[in-house]
Amino acid sequence: MAIPITQMLSNWGNLFPFFNMSTDKFYAKLEEVIKSHQIPDTKIERVNLKEGGFLSASREYLRVKYHNLVFDICAAPFGKDFFVSWWLYETESAMKSLMKLTKATEFLSERAARQTFFEADQESMFRSCVHKCVLEVIDSMLSDTGSRLSEMERQIHVSRA
């Protein structure tokens, strides 16, 4: 499933040189940490996403969904290294889907596209919480190596304010 870039809200990723671990182990630990935060109305599942086109191979991601906000988290070996990334995007809400069927679509779509302070805060809380969970798992996996992420490596890349 390709996600239109216009729906991307933020992303983060980092390569861990000469470090390797099981993707399954990383996801299991991350699921445990996320669940411990008891984020309301959250669904966690593993999904297989295509690497390219229709006939390409698939890669397993950990998906964390909160209302219409979705995190797809990737953890995978890359040669002798290990890579972790996440992408936060929003799916189309039921209201936006319903508006496509009305004659007042343009008028209503413009108003529905505006985000309230509450919605912006929900997005920010969800992004911050899941990102901190990812960093917690990474910090624990690196603890034995003596390595640590720098402050710059810990930063989120936000696509919209």
C-alpha positions in Angstrom: 0.0 0.0 0.0 1.5 3.3 -1.1 0.6 6.3 1.1 0.2 9.7 -0.6 3.0 12.0 0.6 0.3 14.6 1.4 -1.0 12.4 4.2 2.4 12.0 5.8 2.7 13.9 9.0 6.2 13.0 10.3 8.9 10.4 10.1 12.0 9.2 11.9 14.7 6.7 11.1 18.2 5.6 12.2 20.8 3.1 11.1 22.7 1.2 13.9 26.1 0.2 12.4 27.4 -3.2 13.3 24.4 -4.0 15.4 21.9 -6.7 14.7 18.9 -8.1 16.4 15.7 -10.0 15.5 12.9 -7.9 14.0 10.4 -10.1 15.8 12.2 -9.4 19.1 12.2 -5.7 18.5 8.5 -5.6 17.6 7.6 -7.8 20.6 9.5 -5.5 23.0 8.0 -2.4 21.4 4.4 -3.8 21.6 5.0 -4.4 25.3 6.2 -0.9 25.9 3.4 0.8 23.9 0.8 -1.3 25.8 2.3 -0.2 29.1 1.4 3.4 28.3 -2.3 2.5 28.0 -3.0 4.8 25.1 -6.8 4.9 24.7 -8.4 3.6 21.5 -5.2 2.2 20.1 -4.8 -0.9 18.0 -1.5 -2.6 17.5 -0.9 -5.2 14.8 1.8 -6.5 12.4 1.2 -5.9 8.8 3.0 -6.9 5.6 3.6 -4.0 3.2 4.9 -4.3 -0.3 8.5 -3.3 -0.9 7.6 -2.0 -4.4 4.9 -2.8 -6.9 2.1 -5.4 -6.8 4.4 -8.4 -7.4 7.2 -7.3 -5.1 8.2 -8.9 -1.8 6.6 -7.8 1.4 8.2 -6.5 4.6 6.6 -6.8 8.1 5.9 -3.6 9.9 4.4 -2.9 13.3 1.3 -0.7 12.9 0.0 1.4 15.8 -3.4 3.0 15.0 -5.2 5.7 17.0 -8.4 7.0 15.4 -7.3 8.1 11.9 -3.6 8.4 12.8 -1.3 5.5 11.9 2.3 4.7 12.7 4.0 2.1 10.5 7.2 1.1 12.2 10.0 -0.8 10.5 12.8 -2.7 12.2 15.1 -4.7 10.0 18.6 -6.0 9.5 20.5 -4.1 6.7 23.7 -6.0 5.9 25.7 -6.0 9.1 23.6 -3.2 10.5 20.1 -2.7 11.9 17.6 -0.1 10.8 14.6 1.4 12.6 12.2 3.9 11.1 8.6 5.0 11.6 6.1 6.9 9.4 3.1 8.7 10.9 0.3 9.5 8.5 -3.4 10.0 8.7 -6.1 8.0 6.9 -9.2 9.5 5.5 -11.8 10.0 8.2 -15.3 8.7 7.8 -16.5 12.3 7.6 -14.2 13.1 4.6 -15.3 9.9 2.9 -18.9 10.8 3.4 -18.4 14.3 2.0 -17.2 12.9 -1.3 -20.7 11.7 -1.9 -22.4 15.2 -1.3 -22.9 18.1 -3.7 -21.4 20.5 -1.1 -18.1 18.6 -1.2 -15.7 21.5 -1.9 -17.3 23.7 0.8 -17.4 21.0 3.4 -14.0 19.5 2.5 -12.3 22.9 3.1 -13.8 23.1 6.6 -13.1 19.5 7.4 -9.4 19.9 6.4 -8.9 22.4 9.2 -7.5 21.0 12.3 -8.7 22.1 15.8 -6.3 22.6 18.6 -7.7 19.5 20.2 -7.0 17.4 17.1 -3.5 18.9 16.8 -2.8 18.1 20.5 -4.0 14.5 20.0 -1.7 14.1 17.0 1.2 15.6 19.0 0.5 13.4 22.1 0.3 10.2 20.0 3.4 11.0 18.0 5.4 11.9 21.1 4.3 8.9 23.1 5.0 6.3 20.4 8.3 8.0 19.5 9.4 7.8 23.1 8.4 4.1 23.2 10.6 3.5 20.1 13.5 5.3 21.8 13.0 3.4 25.0 13.3 0.1 23.2 16.3 1.4 21.2 18.0 2.6 24.4 17.5 -0.8 26.0 18.9 -2.6 23.0 21.9 -0.4 22.9 22.6 -0.4 26.6 24.9 -3.4 26.4 27.0 -1.9 23.6 27.7 1.4 25.4 26.3 3.2 22.3 23.7 6.0 22.6 21.6 8.0 20.2 22.7 11.7 20.0 20.1 14.4 20.6 20.0 15.0 16.8 19.4 11.4 16.0 16.5 11.4 18.5 14.7 14.2 16.7 11.4 13.8 14.8 11.0 15.1 11.2 7.6 16.8 11.2 5.9 17.3 7.8 3.2 19.7 8.9 2.9 22.1 11.8 
